[in-house]
Amino acid sequence: MKTNNSIEETLMVTVDPSTIEELQVDDTKRGLGFALLALSAAGLIVSLQQTVVIPLLPQLATQLHTNVAGVTWLFTGALLAGAVATPLLSRFGDMYGKKRMILLCMCTLIAGSIICAFANSLGTYIAGRSLQGISAAMIPLAIGLIRDLFPRERLTTAIGVVSGTIGVGGTVGMLITGLIANETTNPHPVFWLTAGLGVAATALIATTIKDVGVRHGGKPDYAGAILLATLLVCLLLAISEGPQWGWTSRSVVGLFGAATVLCVIWILVELKVSQPLVRLPLLVGAKSLSANLASAFLGFAMFGFISLMSNFVQTPHEKFGYGLSGSVLAVGLYGVPTAVLMTFFSFQAGRIVARIGAAYTLAIGAAFAGSASLWLAAFNTHGYDMVISNILQGTGFGIGYAALGTLAVQHVSMGESGIASGINALVRTAGGSIAGALTASILSAYTIAGTDFPTLHGYIISFTILGVGALIAAAIAVGHGLKYRGE
């Protein structure tokens, strides 16, 4: 009878050590593959919840007895919550573990979805949507976790895949909403679906991902978070309600003034505390500033485009002389090219980045994204105009968002990757929040006489502004690439 030692000796003789090493490599690759699948699924659902309500806004405005500016807060409120939660939870991720914070994000998504599934008033919907919006912090946390988990040669592709889920999930969300709305006028099933998908993604993350990376101590900057939330609320409320209250009214002027004062106080607080919510060098530092500005303008263009497209498609042409007379389902179907192309380019962007760099890749994507909005500003009378625009959008955001995820973290240390990605996501989400408030303000200012319904001119102005915003992002990215060539 052989002893344990003799068995081990026999195995060492009969099994090639290189075979054992190959098996270990395969096992590691398989584990990373499951981790990327879990993070991509979560990213898809997080981005899905951001836009799932957009096709329902016209219907909800009627059901909740509110106007365009009021119902837009169902979209803007979620973005605002995400803008505030992102740097805070990114900081928590560096302190307590990124996986733990990702799971927390998914739990808030589930809770917010359940609240919306029972909601019957605007205030309740906004509360639920705000909870859902907190989950936006999951994307930068996932990018930070990828830097902890993946080898350097696979980083760009992995970050590109997760970043690409932002637009894909947004388009899929509108398609799912359309399919449900085609069967019922009750919006609640949409939120039950997001809750169920959230539970599935949470289980997948809990069972497939290891929480690795260096932990950092410290205290959370709650004062910074409260100040940031308050100043953003003041700013967005002033922008969205300006046409209704009057731009020179005491309320609007007071809100703008309060936002300015709070911004100054927030900066002073962030400079004073030892561990600020937003490290200003990572926000406005030499290499960070251009990446963050490009992110803000690209988020402005993307979220603004998605919200406008939904309303424009559903505008009855026979009644108002413009629009595509589409259903909620049509909104999702028009977005299919966007989802397909964003999926394709999120996988290809890594190769483009490796060849020409993240900055120039971002510039190409942003240029395509800008052309999508400008196309609709010039050509908007036929369904194929919307298809062409969505093809341009899918190409642009698929390339641009994947490159942006890399640009945001490539100049920082591994220990700062979570907060750097979080700050970049904060300004992107803030840009989207401003786009939602600004376009709602423009559409409220240009209405058909005797109605609250926007004119075509209001849409043209809005699409033009969004297109210019994306082109500004492209110019900033080119400038970044030229300035830091070879670094």
Residue, then its C-alpha position, 0 to 999 in steps of 0.5 A: m500500500k502506497t503512502n501519501n508521500s509516494i503518491e505525491e512522488t508518483l504524481m510529480v513524475t507522471v504530471d507535467p508541471s507545465t500542465i498544472e500551471e496551465l490549469q491554474v491559469d485557466d481557472t484564474k481566467r474562468g474566475l475573471g470571466f465570471a467576475l466580468l460577467a457579474l459586473s457587466a450584468a450589474g452595470l447593465i441593470v444600473s444603467l437600465q434603471q436610469t432610463v427605464v422611466i423616460p418613455l413613461l414620462p408623457q404618460l406619468a405627467t398626465q396620470l400625476h397631473t404635472n407638467v414637463a418640468g415636474v415629471t422630468w424630476l423622475f429622471t433628474g432626481a435619480l441622476l442627482a442622487g447618483a451624482v452625490a452618492t458616487p464620490l461618497l460610496s467610492r470613498f467607502g469602497d476604498m475604505y471598506g471594500k468595493k464589493r461591499m459597496i457594490l452590493l449596497c448599491m444594488c440593495t438601494l436599487i431594489a428598495g427604490s424599485i419596490i417603492c416606485a412599484f407601489a407609488n401613486s404620487l409624484g413625491t413618492y416616485i421621486a423618493g423611489r427614483s432617488l434611491q434607485g439613482i444611488s446605484a449609479a455609484m456601482i459603475p465607478l466602483a466596478i471599474g476600481l474593482i477591475r483594476d484590483l482584479f485584472p492583469r494589466e494587459r486585460l484592463t482596457t478591454a474589461i473597463g471598456v466592457v463595463s463602461g459600455t453597459i451604460g448606454v446599452g442598459g439605457t437603451v434596453g431599459m427603454l425597449i423593455t418599458g415599451l414592451i410592458a407599456n404595450e400591454t398595460t398603462n400601469p407603470h408599476p410592472v416596470f419597477w417590479l422588473t427592475a427589482g427582480l433583475g436587481v436581486a438576480a445581479t446581487a446574487l451573481i456578484a455575491t457568489t462570483i467576485k472576491d473583494v481584493g485591493v488595499r483598504h484605506g482608513g479614515k472618516p467619511d466627509y458627510a459635510g461635503a456630501i450634504l453641501l454638494a447635494t444642496l447646491l446641486v438641488c438649488l442649481l437644477l431647481a432654478i434651471s428647470e423652473g426658470p421658465q415657469w417662475g420667471w428668470t428674474s423672479r426672487s425664487v430663481v435668483g435666490l436659488f442661483g445665488a444659494a448655489t453659488v454661495l454653497c459651491v464656495i463653501w463646499i470648496l473651502v470645506e473640501l480644502k480643509v478636511s483631511q479626507p474630503l468627499v472629492r479630492l480637488p486635485l483629482l477633480v481639477g488637477a493637471k491631468s484630471l481636469s480635462a478628463n472630467l470636463a470631457s466626462a461632464f459634456l459627454g454625460f450632458a449629451m448622452f442623458g439629454f439625448i435619451s430624454l428628448m428622443s423619447n418625447f419626440v418619438q411619442t409626439p403625435h405628428e397629425k396633432f402638432g405638425y411634428g414628431l413621429s406619432g410613435s408608441v412607448l414601444a416604438v421608443g425602445l425599437y428606435g433605440v435597438p441600433t444604439a444598443v447593438l452598436m454600443t455592445f459591439f464598440s464597447f468590446q472593440a474600444g480596447r483595441i482602439v485605445a491600445r493603438i491611438g490612446a484613450a484621449y483620441t479614442l474618446a474624441i472620435g466617440a464624442a464626435f459621433a455622439g455630437s453628430a447624432s444630436l445635430w442630425l436630429a436638429a437638422f433632419n427630424t421628419h421621418g423615422y429613418d432620421m431617428v434611425i440614422s441618429n441612433i446609429l451615430q449615437g450608438t457608435g459614438f457612446g460605445i467608443g466614447y464611454a469605454a475610452l472615458g473609463t480608461l482615461a479617468v484612471q490611467h494617471v492615478s495610483m491603484g489606491e486612488s482608482g476608485i475615488a478617481s473613477g467616482i469623481n469622473a462619474l460624478v461630473r458625468t452624472a451631474g452633466g446629465s442632471i443639468a441636461g435634463a433640467l436645461t432641456a425641460s426648461i427650454l421645452s417649457a419656454y417654447t410651447i404651442a399657444g394655449t397648451d403646455f406642449p413644446t414646439l418643434h423649435g424648442y426641440i431643435i434648440s435642445f438637440t443643437i445644444l446637446g450636439v455642441g456639448a458633445l463636440i466640446a467633449a471631443a475638442i477637450a479630449v484632443g487637447h488632452g491627447l496633444k498636451y500629454r502625448g507619450e505619457 
